[in-house]
Amino acid sequence: MTELQNATDFRGLNEECGLFGVWGLPEAAQTTFYGMHALQHRGQEGAGIVSNDNGRLWQHRGLGLLSDVFRNPEKIASLKGSSAIGHVRYATAGTHGIENIQPYLVHFNDYQIALAHNGNITNALTLRKQLEDTGSIFQSSSDSEILLHLIRRSHQNSMKEKIAESLRQLHGGFAFLLLTPDALFAALDPHGFRPFCIGKLPGGQYVVASETAALNMTDAEFVRDVQPGELITINDQGMQIDHYTNNVTLNIDAMEYIYFARPDSTIYGVNVHIARKHMGRCLAREQPVSGANIVVGVPNSSLSAAQGYAEEAGLPNEMGLVKNQYIARTFIQPNQDKRERAVRMKLSAIKEVVNGKSIVLVDDSIVRGTTSMYIIHMLKDAGAKEVHVRIASPAFKYPSFYGVDMQTTNELMAANHSLEEMTEMIQADSLAFLSVQGLVDSINLKTPYNGDGLTTAYFDGHYPSPIYDYQSSLQDKVDAGLVNFDPEPIAVMPEIFSIRKGI
């Protein structure tokens, strides 16, 4: 491991969550509940809803799945009002208590405000210290709460101006929903890391959601994607679109297409299932397997890529693995022990399908390698002759700072081992990954912004925005003589050194 990789091993307050909001609809909380069901895959640790009843905000939140938190129908019925926002949480760091479950609801002496957040504020440590040093008292360990403190401290006249001023102080990847007695606000970071879209219900009411699948669930017609740097106001007068900054690009997180988003969602005009199928086709061209009998996809997020691989390779696409649909996704379990237990509980091999076969096993990614190792062992126990692993994404070599649970290079198998070592560790007969260019071409995002519109930092180290708190921590180690750098890794991530090194 390089000195640079060692220096990046720290924990942040990251999240990858789901948001839903609606304005001007009777029984808004019930519709929000339905919309959040379509987003449950984005977070399974906790859920909450805040409603607006004639200017008074009401809240219910709890730990667990949405169906657990709102198991009692009276909980939804108590959230009266014609507007609401909801949140499902996936915590990747920090504490996992009720205090971090959103939406947050705060009561000031002159107004109430609720907040739901998806993403990660990369300068959170700096901002939090500044706020605490000047008297702010935080109730949670999440970076999301910072925006509420900034809004309260703003001296701007209107709520919209307060929010805009506060957003300009944040860096990183974030989508926010804010509910006040008078309006619903939606904001996206200047790089558009997180998916965010707006729909309209048959009655003309606007809804905002993390994915278009939630629009479909609530019978809302897609209107538009929220664009980078936008602050959108929805109230009784309709929808107004403003920009809190004009310094924008589009760098949607490639992991949305690879893993996180539902296959029936469309992000910036690209359907997720079709993108994944193209990834599989490209993978078959780049990394063919000689003598294979069948293609088996790891359910569920890899099935689209497996279909594409099989069609391109001219091989049968078989159901060699069956998933217990009532088990949570392993990647978004909060710790390694729970991930390993979930793998053993959720998958089983069909012996009659895989016995004696040379298998192309298509998966969407390898992060820590634990899941792949268990699946290969399972297939070979069921009689598979060979298991050739093909990954429909590039190798994860760099940590994420924008809201995905890959925060340290210690966790990333490809950052610490060669391809040969990885192959041996997971006990595969061969292992190969999709190229970065193959990923970009497969998604084929059409964007009016410069570049390809994607964040591929996990694979190539090119971070679209400076990583401020990381940068300060890293530079302190450099100044103290604890870390040395050679030119190559500095060139890979130039933004990290842009301020204090002058590069």
Kinemage of the C-alpha trace (Angstrom):
@kinemage 1
@onewidth
@group {chain A} dominant
@subgroup {mainchain}
@vectorlist {calphas} color= white
{ca met a 1} P 0.000 0.000 0.000
{ca thr a 2} L 1.303 3.473 -0.900
{ca glu a 3} L 1.833 6.330 1.548
{ca leu a 4} L -1.062 8.123 -0.134
{ca gln a 5} L -3.420 5.214 0.442
{ca asn a 6} L -2.410 5.006 4.089
{ca ala a 7} L -3.102 8.692 4.471
{ca thr a 8} L -6.646 8.363 3.160
{ca asp a 9} L -7.706 5.835 5.805
{ca phe a 10} L -10.121 7.808 7.935
{ca arg a 11} L -13.815 7.678 8.709
{ca gly a 12} L -16.262 10.288 7.561
{ca leu a 13} L -19.956 10.855 8.221
{ca asn a 14} L -21.179 9.478 4.918
{ca glu a 15} L -24.665 8.448 3.861
{ca glu a 16} L -26.418 7.036 0.813
{ca cys a 17} L -30.114 7.543 1.462
{ca gly a 18} L -33.498 8.012 -0.165
{ca leu a 19} L -35.616 11.192 -0.216
{ca phe a 20} L -39.235 11.849 -1.105
{ca gly a 21} L -41.384 14.945 -0.739
{ca val a 22} L -44.771 16.250 -1.863
{ca trp a 23} L -46.565 19.601 -1.579
{ca gly a 24} L -50.278 20.430 -1.646
{ca leu a 25} L -51.753 16.921 -1.500
{ca pro a 26} L -54.348 15.705 1.029
{ca glu a 27} L -52.937 12.807 3.050
{ca ala a 28} L -49.440 13.767 1.927
{ca ala a 29} L -47.796 11.498 4.511
{ca gln a 30} L -49.493 8.424 3.028
{ca thr a 31} L -48.204 9.249 -0.465
{ca thr a 32} L -44.753 9.899 0.986
{ca phe a 33} L -44.884 6.479 2.634
{ca tyr a 34} L -45.624 4.846 -0.735
{ca gly a 35} L -42.850 6.811 -2.444
{ca met a 36} L -40.346 5.799 0.207
{ca his a 37} L -41.252 2.141 -0.292
{ca ala a 38} L -39.819 2.459 -3.789
{ca leu a 39} L -36.623 3.843 -2.231
{ca gln a 40} L -36.206 1.290 0.572
{ca his a 41} L -33.183 -0.188 -1.229
{ca arg a 42} L -31.333 3.070 -0.589
{ca gly a 43} L -31.431 2.731 3.186
{ca gln a 44} L -32.570 0.137 5.678
{ca glu a 45} L -31.324 1.417 9.012
{ca gly a 46} L -34.053 3.932 9.720
{ca ala a 47} L -36.924 5.921 8.264
{ca gly a 48} L -39.002 8.972 9.045
{ca ile a 49} L -41.646 11.387 7.780
{ca val a 50} L -42.396 15.011 8.661
{ca ser a 51} L -45.757 16.477 7.609
{ca asn a 52} L -47.032 20.046 7.368
{ca asp a 53} L -50.546 20.586 8.721
{ca asn a 54} L -51.564 24.202 8.074
{ca gly a 55} L -48.124 25.500 8.988
{ca arg a 56} L -47.475 23.145 11.907
{ca leu a 57} L -44.883 20.415 11.339
{ca trp a 58} L -45.268 16.923 12.792
{ca gln a 59} L -42.690 14.129 12.888
{ca his a 60} L -42.397 10.374 13.271
{ca arg a 61} L -39.144 8.444 12.807
{ca gly a 62} L -37.555 5.231 14.002
{ca leu a 63} L -34.918 2.564 13.515
{ca gly a 64} L -35.470 -0.270 11.052
{ca leu a 65} L -37.255 -0.748 7.759
{ca leu a 66} L -40.026 1.575 6.665
{ca ser a 67} L -42.600 -1.143 7.340
{ca asp a 68} L -41.266 -1.519 10.893
{ca val a 69} L -41.207 2.169 11.676
{ca phe a 70} L -44.766 2.653 10.394
{ca arg a 71} L -46.128 -0.771 11.313
{ca asn a 72} L -48.912 0.884 13.285
{ca pro a 73} L -51.280 2.594 10.777
{ca glu a 74} L -52.007 5.237 13.393
{ca lys a 75} L -48.466 6.587 12.933
{ca ile a 76} L -49.224 7.611 9.360
{ca ala a 77} L -52.698 8.837 10.290
{ca ser a 78} L -51.211 11.108 12.954
{ca leu a 79} L -49.062 12.886 10.363
{ca lys a 80} L -51.817 15.123 9.094
{ca gly a 81} L -51.390 17.789 6.498
{ca ser a 82} L -51.098 18.434 2.790
{ca ser a 83} L -47.293 18.395 2.517
{ca ala a 84} L -44.585 16.027 3.713
{ca ile a 85} L -41.003 14.872 3.298
{ca gly a 86} L -39.616 11.411 4.001
{ca his a 87} L -36.218 9.781 4.398
{ca val a 88} L -34.760 6.274 4.488
{ca arg a 89} L -31.281 6.118 5.976
{ca tyr a 90} L -28.220 4.080 5.228
{ca ala a 91} L -25.467 5.070 7.654
{ca thr a 92} L -21.896 4.282 6.661
{ca ala a 93} L -20.213 5.780 9.712
{ca gly a 94} L -20.979 7.560 12.941
{ca thr a 95} L -23.458 6.362 15.498
{ca his a 96} L -26.580 4.436 14.582
{ca gly a 97} L -29.011 5.849 17.143
{ca ile a 98} L -32.398 7.459 16.736
{ca glu a 99} L -30.796 10.916 16.937
{ca asn a 100} L -29.384 10.418 13.422
{ca ile a 101} L -32.644 9.257 11.824
{ca gln a 102} L -34.147 11.839 9.496
{ca pro a 103} L -35.960 13.983 8.595
{ca tyr a 104} L -34.667 16.259 11.323
{ca leu a 105} L -37.239 18.648 12.768
{ca val a 106} L -36.161 21.747 14.671
{ca his a 107} L -38.330 24.254 16.511
{ca phe a 108} L -37.071 27.825 16.563
{ca asn a 109} L -38.900 30.559 18.396
{ca asp a 110} L -40.238 32.003 15.130
{ca tyr a 111} L -40.515 29.025 12.764
{ca gln a 112} L -40.057 25.276 12.279
{ca ile a 113} L -37.949 23.575 9.625
{ca ala a 114} L -37.410 19.923 8.674
{ca leu a 115} L -34.487 18.535 6.699
{ca ala a 116} L -33.711 15.303 4.833
{ca his a 117} L -30.299 14.718 3.264
{ca asn a 118} L -28.677 12.235 0.887
{ca gly a 119} L -24.905 12.408 0.459
{ca asn a 120} L -21.842 13.632 2.283
{ca ile a 121} L -20.559 17.103 3.164
{ca thr a 122} L -16.808 16.839 2.700
{ca asn a 123} L -15.970 19.976 4.703
{ca ala a 124} L -18.261 18.918 7.557
{ca leu a 125} L -15.549 18.655 10.223
{ca thr a 126} L -14.314 22.165 9.530
{ca leu a 127} L -17.801 23.685 9.493
{ca arg a 128} L -18.891 21.833 12.611
{ca lys a 129} L -15.852 23.023 14.557
{ca gln a 130} L -16.477 26.616 13.473
{ca leu a 131} L -20.123 26.395 14.475
{ca glu a 132} L -19.409 24.760 17.841
{ca asp a 133} L -16.670 27.277 18.594
{ca thr a 134} L -19.235 30.044 18.199
{ca gly a 135} L -21.929 28.440 20.334
{ca ser a 136} L -23.837 25.926 18.212
{ca ile a 137} L -24.967 22.763 19.981
{ca phe a 138} L -25.406 19.665 17.820
{ca gln a 139} L -27.959 16.972 18.607
{ca ser a 140} L -26.590 14.315 16.221
{ca ser a 141} L -23.296 13.035 14.840
{ca ser a 142} L -24.452 13.381 11.231
{ca asp a 143} L -23.085 16.030 8.888
{ca ser a 144} L -26.657 16.750 7.743
{ca glu a 145} L -27.401 18.886 10.792
{ca ile a 146} L -24.802 21.462 9.740
{ca leu a 147} L -27.129 22.995 7.155
{ca leu a 148} L -29.776 23.708 9.795
{ca his a 149} L -27.267 25.628 11.923
{ca leu a 150} L -26.052 27.606 8.912
{ca ile a 151} L -29.608 28.527 7.941
{ca arg a 152} L -30.401 29.733 11.446
{ca arg a 153} L -27.280 31.900 11.541
{ca ser a 154} L -27.958 33.496 8.154
{ca his a 155} L -28.951 37.180 8.180
{ca gln a 156} L -30.645 37.038 4.794
{ca asn a 157} L -34.247 38.197 4.648
{ca ser a 158} L -36.152 35.290 3.080
{ca met a 159} L -35.937 31.569 3.774
{ca lys a 160} L -34.874 30.962 0.179
{ca glu a 161} L -31.990 33.411 0.556
{ca lys a 162} L -30.976 31.869 3.884
{ca ile a 163} L -30.864 28.398 2.341
{ca ala a 164} L -28.965 29.594 -0.730
{ca glu a 165} L -26.340 31.379 1.357
{ca ser a 166} L -25.922 28.288 3.536
{ca leu a 167} L -25.618 25.899 0.587
{ca arg a 168} L -22.761 27.954 -0.836
{ca gln a 169} L -20.713 27.094 2.257
{ca leu a 170} L -21.023 23.327 1.719
{ca his a 171} L -18.774 21.077 -0.348
{ca gly a 172} L -19.191 17.475 -1.379
{ca gly a 173} L -22.106 15.485 -2.744
{ca phe a 174} L -25.572 16.249 -1.399
{ca ala a 175} L -29.258 16.370 -2.181
{ca phe a 176} L -31.468 18.165 0.350
{ca leu a 177} L -35.198 18.361 0.963
{ca leu a 178} L -36.327 21.051 3.391
{ca leu a 179} L -39.886 21.552 4.596
{ca thr a 180} L -41.062 24.799 6.206
{ca pro a 181} L -44.580 25.977 7.062
{ca asp a 182} L -44.654 27.837 3.752
{ca ala a 183} L -42.759 25.781 1.176
{ca leu a 184} L -40.862 22.681 0.147
{ca phe a 185} L -37.266 23.262 -0.982
{ca ala a 186} L -35.073 20.891 -3.015
{ca ala a 187} L -31.366 21.495 -3.570
{ca leu a 188} L -28.588 19.595 -5.337
{ca asp a 189} L -24.827 20.062 -5.007
{ca pro a 190} L -22.926 21.895 -7.789
{ca his a 191} L -21.595 18.614 -9.244
{ca gly a 192} L -24.865 16.670 -9.284
{ca phe a 193} L -23.395 13.632 -7.515
{ca arg a 194} L -26.760 12.341 -6.288
{ca pro a 195} L -29.819 11.564 -8.444
{ca phe a 196} L -32.791 13.840 -7.798
{ca cys a 197} L -35.936 14.288 -9.856
{ca ile a 198} L -39.291 16.083 -9.912
{ca gly a 199} L -42.652 14.685 -10.924
{ca lys a 200} L -46.242 15.844 -11.064
{ca leu a 201} L -49.256 13.947 -9.738
{ca pro a 202} L -52.519 13.701 -11.727
{ca gly a 203} L -53.944 16.487 -9.560
{ca gly a 204} L -51.064 18.809 -10.467
{ca gln a 205} L -49.134 18.531 -7.196
{ca tyr a 206} L -45.354 18.354 -7.398
{ca val a 207} L -43.299 15.556 -5.863
{ca val a 208} L -39.530 15.286 -5.448
{ca ala a 209} L -37.688 11.963 -5.193
{ca ser a 210} L -34.250 10.394 -5.279
{ca glu a 211} L -35.251 8.089 -8.144
{ca thr a 212} L -37.910 7.987 -10.842
{ca ala a 213} L -39.025 4.584 -9.493
{ca ala a 214} L -40.638 6.499 -6.612
{ca leu a 215} L -42.526 8.659 -9.116
{ca asn a 216} L -43.887 5.533 -10.768
{ca met a 217} L -44.955 4.161 -7.385
{ca thr a 218} L -47.067 7.249 -6.697
{ca asp a 219} L -48.446 7.634 -10.246
{ca ala a 220} L -46.490 10.852 -10.757
{ca glu a 221} L -45.384 11.867 -14.234
{ca phe a 222} L -41.696 12.699 -14.617
{ca val a 223} L -41.114 16.432 -15.129
{ca arg a 224} L -37.355 16.958 -14.936
{ca asp a 225} L -34.131 16.053 -13.182
{ca val a 226} L -32.891 18.507 -10.584
{ca gln a 227} L -29.781 20.058 -12.088
{ca pro a 228} L -26.477 20.767 -10.314
{ca gly a 229} L -26.509 23.918 -8.214
{ca glu a 230} L -30.291 24.340 -8.319
{ca leu a 231} L -32.501 25.445 -5.449
{ca ile a 232} L -36.130 24.660 -6.232
{ca thr a 233} L -39.045 26.134 -4.305
{ca ile a 234} L -42.443 24.409 -4.351
{ca asn a 235} L -45.376 26.113 -2.655
{ca asp a 236} L -49.003 27.053 -3.241
{ca gln a 237} L -47.937 29.273 -6.152
{ca gly a 238} L -46.291 26.370 -7.971
{ca met a 239} L -42.624 25.578 -8.658
{ca gln a 240} L -39.818 28.115 -8.977
{ca ile a 241} L -36.304 27.180 -10.105
{ca asp a 242} L -33.309 29.194 -8.898
{ca his a 243} L -29.553 28.618 -8.831
{ca tyr a 244} L -27.599 29.213 -5.644
{ca thr a 245} L -24.397 28.929 -7.702
{ca asn a 246} L -23.563 29.041 -11.401
{ca asn a 247} L -20.228 27.250 -11.022
{ca val a 248} L -21.568 23.810 -11.901
{ca thr a 249} L -20.695 20.582 -13.683
{ca leu a 250} L -22.431 17.220 -13.895
{ca asn a 251} L -20.635 14.327 -12.186
{ca ile a 252} L -23.386 11.837 -11.321
{ca asp a 253} L -22.034 9.002 -9.196
{ca ala a 254} L -21.371 6.020 -11.484
{ca met a 255} L -22.291 3.733 -8.579
{ca glu a 256} L -25.919 4.736 -9.090
{ca tyr a 257} L -25.887 3.000 -12.467
{ca ile a 258} L -23.678 0.129 -11.284
{ca tyr a 259} L -25.390 -0.782 -8.035
{ca phe a 260} L -27.520 1.624 -6.020
{ca ala a 261} L -30.426 2.668 -8.219
{ca arg a 262} L -33.354 0.439 -9.099
{ca pro a 263} L -33.279 -0.984 -12.652
{ca asp a 264} L -36.621 0.679 -13.404
{ca ser a 265} L -35.224 4.127 -12.556
{ca thr a 266} L -33.987 6.580 -15.163
{ca ile a 267} L -31.214 9.021 -14.252
{ca tyr a 268} L -30.506 11.985 -16.536
{ca gly a 269} L -32.222 10.235 -19.411
{ca val a 270} L -30.452 6.856 -19.039
{ca asn a 271} L -32.422 3.837 -17.818
{ca val a 272} L -30.462 1.899 -15.215
{ca his a 273} L -31.377 -1.572 -16.541
{ca ile a 274} L -30.309 -0.658 -20.069
{ca ala a 275} L -27.049 0.848 -18.811
{ca arg a 276} L -26.263 -2.307 -16.837
{ca lys a 277} L -27.095 -4.497 -19.812
{ca his a 278} L -24.682 -2.466 -21.933
{ca met a 279} L -22.031 -2.909 -19.223
{ca gly a 280} L -22.472 -6.671 -19.499
{ca arg a 281} L -22.197 -6.603 -23.275
{ca cys a 282} L -19.050 -4.493 -23.148
{ca leu a 283} L -17.589 -6.779 -20.468
{ca ala a 284} L -18.149 -9.814 -22.709
{ca arg a 285} L -16.258 -8.118 -25.518
{ca glu a 286} L -13.415 -6.953 -23.281
{ca gln a 287} L -13.109 -10.051 -21.071
{ca pro a 288} L -14.396 -13.206 -22.817
{ca val a 289} L -14.193 -16.655 -21.218
{ca ser a 290} L -13.135 -19.588 -23.387
{ca gly a 291} L -15.019 -22.850 -22.916
{ca ala a 292} L -17.728 -21.525 -20.621
{ca asn a 293} L -21.105 -23.299 -20.564
{ca ile a 294} L -23.417 -20.807 -18.856
{ca val a 295} L -23.641 -17.270 -17.488
{ca val a 296} L -24.936 -16.782 -13.945
{ca gly a 297} L -25.719 -13.357 -12.532
{ca val a 298} L -25.537 -12.534 -8.837
{ca pro a 299} L -29.058 -11.439 -7.883
{ca asn a 300} L -30.412 -8.888 -8.010
{ca ser a 301} L -28.368 -5.881 -9.118
{ca ser a 302} L -26.167 -7.966 -11.475
{ca leu a 303} L -28.942 -9.671 -13.433
{ca ser a 304} L -29.138 -6.970 -16.090
{ca ala a 305} L -25.376 -7.113 -16.711
{ca ala a 306} L -25.490 -10.923 -16.811
{ca gln a 307} L -28.204 -10.752 -19.452
{ca gly a 308} L -26.062 -8.444 -21.570
{ca tyr a 309} L -22.974 -10.626 -21.138
{ca ala a 310} L -24.862 -13.799 -22.117
{ca glu a 311} L -26.392 -12.218 -25.216
{ca glu a 312} L -23.033 -10.858 -26.392
{ca ala a 313} L -21.196 -14.121 -25.650
{ca gly a 314} L -23.917 -16.340 -27.117
{ca leu a 315} L -24.230 -18.350 -23.892
{ca pro a 316} L -27.301 -19.457 -21.908
{ca asn a 317} L -28.200 -17.056 -19.105
{ca glu a 318} L -29.145 -19.389 -16.252
{ca met a 319} L -30.566 -18.877 -12.771
{ca gly a 320} L -27.743 -20.595 -10.910
{ca leu a 321} L -28.266 -18.559 -7.742
{ca val a 322} L -31.502 -17.861 -5.888
{ca lys a 323} L -31.931 -14.951 -3.530
{ca asn a 324} L -34.080 -14.868 -0.438
{ca gln a 325} L -35.951 -11.651 -1.167
{ca tyr a 326} L -36.591 -10.967 2.508
{ca ile a 327} L -32.913 -10.474 3.359
{ca ala a 328} L -31.381 -7.002 3.284
{ca arg a 329} L -28.719 -6.023 0.750
{ca thr a 330} L -25.256 -6.997 1.982
{ca phe a 331} L -23.394 -3.938 0.742
{ca ile a 332} L -25.484 -1.604 2.854
{ca gln a 333} L -25.191 -3.549 6.070
{ca pro a 334} L -23.424 -1.303 8.622
{ca asn a 335} L -20.504 -3.624 9.446
{ca gln a 336} L -18.521 -6.531 8.043
{ca asp a 337} L -19.919 -9.190 10.386
{ca lys a 338} L -23.480 -8.379 9.378
{ca arg a 339} L -22.499 -8.356 5.700
{ca glu a 340} L -21.019 -11.865 5.974
{ca arg a 341} L -24.052 -13.203 7.809
{ca ala a 342} L -26.379 -11.674 5.216
{ca val a 343} L -24.481 -13.360 2.364
{ca arg a 344} L -24.917 -16.769 3.955
{ca met a 345} L -28.604 -16.153 4.582
{ca lys a 346} L -29.668 -14.575 1.310
{ca leu a 347} L -28.203 -16.768 -1.480
{ca ser a 348} L -28.337 -20.425 -2.424
{ca ala a 349} L -27.055 -22.285 -5.479
{ca ile a 350} L -29.218 -24.500 -7.699
{ca lys a 351} L -27.170 -27.671 -7.919
{ca glu a 352} L -29.064 -29.052 -10.907
{ca val a 353} L -28.124 -25.936 -12.913
{ca val a 354} L -24.465 -25.457 -11.965
{ca asn a 355} L -23.260 -29.041 -11.422
{ca gly a 356} L -20.445 -29.919 -13.839
{ca lys a 357} L -20.605 -26.527 -15.577
{ca ser a 358} L -17.931 -23.980 -16.373
{ca ile a 359} L -19.618 -20.793 -15.177
{ca val a 360} L -19.174 -17.138 -16.024
{ca leu a 361} L -20.254 -15.490 -12.773
{ca val a 362} L -21.238 -11.876 -13.445
{ca asp a 363} L -21.314 -9.484 -10.510
{ca asp a 364} L -21.653 -5.703 -10.386
{ca ser a 365} L -18.610 -5.028 -8.208
{ca ile a 366} L -15.994 -6.294 -5.811
{ca val a 367} L -15.361 -4.013 -2.858
{ca arg a 368} L -14.077 -6.090 0.036
{ca gly a 369} L -14.223 -9.487 -1.679
{ca thr a 370} L -16.159 -11.255 1.070
{ca thr a 371} L -19.337 -11.742 -0.939
{ca ser a 372} L -17.496 -13.069 -3.998
{ca met a 373} L -15.558 -15.588 -1.930
{ca tyr a 374} L -18.719 -17.004 -0.345
{ca ile a 375} L -20.572 -17.226 -3.661
{ca ile a 376} L -17.724 -19.014 -5.433
{ca his a 377} L -17.412 -21.454 -2.537
{ca met a 378} L -21.163 -22.047 -2.692
{ca leu a 379} L -21.137 -22.730 -6.435
{ca lys a 380} L -18.224 -25.139 -6.225
{ca asp a 381} L -19.845 -26.961 -3.319
{ca ala a 382} L -22.845 -27.378 -5.634
{ca gly a 383} L -20.625 -29.041 -8.226
{ca ala a 384} L -19.494 -26.204 -10.506
{ca lys a 385} L -16.406 -27.277 -12.469
{ca glu a 386} L -15.044 -23.747 -12.933
{ca val a 387} L -16.123 -20.277 -11.803
{ca his a 388} L -14.813 -17.385 -13.906
{ca val a 389} L -15.716 -14.090 -12.274
{ca arg a 390} L -16.470 -11.107 -14.494
{ca ile a 391} L -17.177 -7.765 -12.840
{ca ala a 392} L -19.401 -5.284 -14.695
{ca ser a 393} L -17.514 -2.292 -13.274
{ca pro a 394} L -13.856 -1.304 -12.979
{ca ala a 395} L -11.810 -2.304 -9.927
{ca phe a 396} L -12.418 -0.161 -6.826
{ca lys a 397} L -9.027 1.298 -5.913
{ca tyr a 398} L -9.854 4.619 -4.273
{ca pro a 399} L -12.154 5.563 -1.381
{ca ser a 400} L -15.391 7.479 -1.728
{ca phe a 401} L -15.906 10.853 -0.077
{ca tyr a 402} L -19.306 11.607 -1.588
{ca gly a 403} L -21.612 9.229 0.262
{ca val a 404} L -20.801 5.571 -0.516
{ca asp a 405} L -19.536 3.070 2.047
{ca met a 406} L -15.980 2.849 0.728
{ca gln a 407} L -14.176 5.362 2.895
{ca thr a 408} L -10.787 3.729 3.461
{ca thr a 409} L -8.390 1.974 1.142
{ca asn a 410} L -7.980 -0.724 3.801
{ca glu a 411} L -11.499 -1.857 2.867
{ca leu a 412} L -10.813 -2.022 -0.876
{ca met a 413} L -9.436 -5.323 -2.108
{ca ala a 414} L -8.198 -3.915 -5.421
{ca ala a 415} L -6.310 -1.118 -3.657
{ca asn a 416} L -4.187 -3.592 -1.750
{ca his a 417} L -3.800 -6.626 -4.011
{ca ser a 418} L -2.880 -7.483 -7.584
{ca leu a 419} L -5.364 -9.126 -9.920
{ca glu a 420} L -3.615 -12.465 -9.411
{ca glu a 421} L -3.773 -12.104 -5.626
{ca met a 422} L -7.453 -11.185 -5.755
{ca thr a 423} L -8.218 -14.175 -7.948
{ca glu a 424} L -6.529 -16.487 -5.479
{ca met a 425} L -8.156 -14.858 -2.460
{ca ile a 426} L -11.696 -15.303 -3.753
{ca gln a 427} L -10.754 -18.766 -5.131
{ca ala a 428} L -11.943 -18.006 -8.668
{ca asp a 429} L -10.602 -19.724 -11.775
{ca ser a 430} L -10.202 -16.303 -13.358
{ca leu a 431} L -11.144 -12.710 -12.588
{ca ala a 432} L -11.534 -9.668 -14.827
{ca phe a 433} L -13.121 -6.209 -14.651
{ca leu a 434} L -14.826 -3.814 -17.031
{ca ser a 435} L -12.584 -0.935 -18.112
{ca val a 436} L -13.303 2.649 -17.056
{ca gln a 437} L -13.838 3.633 -20.684
{ca gly a 438} L -16.136 0.656 -21.125
{ca leu a 439} L -18.201 1.851 -18.168
{ca val a 440} L -18.425 5.398 -19.516
{ca asp a 441} L -19.359 4.177 -23.001
{ca ser a 442} L -21.968 1.766 -21.609
{ca ile a 443} L -23.787 4.470 -19.662
{ca asn a 444} L -23.376 6.913 -22.556
{ca leu a 445} L -24.704 9.896 -20.653
{ca lys a 446} L -25.763 12.793 -22.880
{ca thr a 447} L -25.081 16.038 -21.072
{ca pro a 448} L -24.804 19.733 -21.981
{ca tyr a 449} L -22.047 20.041 -19.382
{ca asn a 450} L -18.348 19.491 -20.067
{ca gly a 451} L -17.021 15.953 -19.666
{ca asp a 452} L -18.793 12.609 -19.639
{ca gly a 453} L -21.092 13.543 -16.730
{ca leu a 454} L -19.886 10.773 -14.402
{ca thr a 455} L -17.857 10.428 -11.222
{ca thr a 456} L -15.394 7.550 -11.682
{ca ala a 457} L -13.125 8.488 -8.768
{ca tyr a 458} L -13.382 5.028 -7.165
{ca phe a 459} L -11.649 3.569 -10.212
{ca asp a 460} L -9.223 6.233 -11.433
{ca gly a 461} L -8.722 8.597 -8.457
{ca his a 462} L -9.988 11.662 -10.343
{ca tyr a 463} L -12.146 13.421 -7.741
{ca pro a 464} L -14.372 16.126 -9.277
{ca ser a 465} L -14.167 18.417 -6.235
{ca pro a 466} L -11.586 19.047 -3.503
{ca ile a 467} L -11.869 16.851 -0.420
{ca tyr a 468} L -11.429 19.603 2.131
{ca asp a 469} L -11.298 17.938 5.532
{ca tyr a 470} L -9.312 15.065 4.065
{ca gln a 471} L -6.986 17.580 2.433
{ca ser a 472} L -6.289 19.402 5.696
{ca ser a 473} L -5.696 16.164 7.600
{ca leu a 474} L -3.399 14.892 4.892
{ca gln a 475} L -1.437 18.131 4.649
{ca asp a 476} L -0.873 18.144 8.407
{ca lys a 477} L 0.806 14.754 8.043
{ca val a 478} L 2.950 16.072 5.193
{ca asp a 479} L 4.015 19.119 7.209
{ca ala a 480} L 4.896 16.911 10.181
{ca gly a 481} L 7.060 14.695 7.996
{ca leu a 482} L 4.869 11.667 8.664
{ca val a 483} L 3.913 11.111 5.022
{ca asn a 484} L 5.971 11.301 1.844
{ca phe a 485} L 4.617 11.405 -1.684
{ca asp a 486} L 6.028 10.494 -5.051
{ca pro a 487} L 4.873 12.417 -8.158
{ca glu a 488} L 2.608 9.668 -9.479
{ca pro a 489} L -0.109 9.602 -6.781
{ca ile a 490} L -0.041 13.398 -6.564
{ca ala a 491} L -0.789 13.522 -10.276
{ca val a 492} L -3.640 11.058 -9.849
{ca met a 493} L -5.500 13.249 -7.356
{ca pro a 494} L -4.314 16.823 -8.009
{ca glu a 495} L -7.378 18.450 -6.431
{ca ile a 496} L -6.355 17.184 -3.003
{ca phe a 497} L -3.261 19.361 -3.052
{ca ser a 498} L -4.710 22.335 -4.894
{ca ile a 499} L -4.919 24.798 -2.016
{ca arg a 500} L -1.868 24.445 0.215
{ca lys a 501} L 0.620 22.930 -2.214
{ca gly a 502} L -0.230 25.324 -5.010
{ca ile a 503} L -0.356 22.597 -7.645
